């Protein structure tokens, strides 16, 4: 995906009823839609701050604008921003595509999902940051808010290409040091590398609220292959030749069991986990995470 990972008008319309919500209250200062642990109850006026691109116009104090000819936003005591971190697996395995859509990779899907989350955060006045694990060029943008921060993230995501293997602990030091304790962390990965699961578990164990989206190909879900087939591991270079019809049943059973085991492992750590298959709408996993159940 060389173009910016833009959210289509159709997807944007479906996002209007979604809100990024943490299961536990968020702390910190600023404007957002999340109750603060450090403030008192109620919605009493706290302070003014200068308007920033991305702030909702209804937050502007128009009477103050008439007196000062400057835009100021009113902050309420219980308004506190959620701090959202998007961690994208950009290792070589995220180059995987389906036969029906050979130019759309797992990393492309992860970028679009990340773009949707950024748009939601921008709409809510929340802070957001993006980091890639693996891939090139290196990507680590600290959390910020507003339209300019959104544009920087989109440009960085557009340039990101899948490459290499999962980074070692030394390479991940900036990530561990940069994640705030009250961060809401969304990890997007195929989770084929146990190190990716370990990162999610370590973050949850350190008190971060962690959500995970497993990116899967329709070919992996359905195994539609016929005849002799060669499978290649892009990270290790290992290859395996098989008779597709002969191994299909065993593959589907074992792959389904592995996915179920992953879901149980993450749930045991309090991590909300969903899957996203490349032939599904890009907002589908976000609806499962943040949508309001209908009666």
Secondary structure, 3 states (H helix, E strand, C coil): CCCCCCCCHHHHHHHHHCCCCCCCCECCCCCCCECECCCCCCCCEEEEEECCCCCCHHHECHHHHHHHCCCEEEEECCCECCEEEEEEECCHHHHCCECCECCCCHHHHHHHHHHHHHHHHHHHCCEEEEEEECCECCCEEEEECCHHHHHHHHHHHHHCECCCCCCCCCCCHHHHHHCCCCCEEEEEECCCCHHHHHHHHHHHHCCCEEEEEEEECHHHHHCCCCCEEEEECCCCCCEEEEEHHHHHHHHHHHHHHHHHHHHHHHHHCCCEEEEEECCCCCCHHHHHHHCCCCC
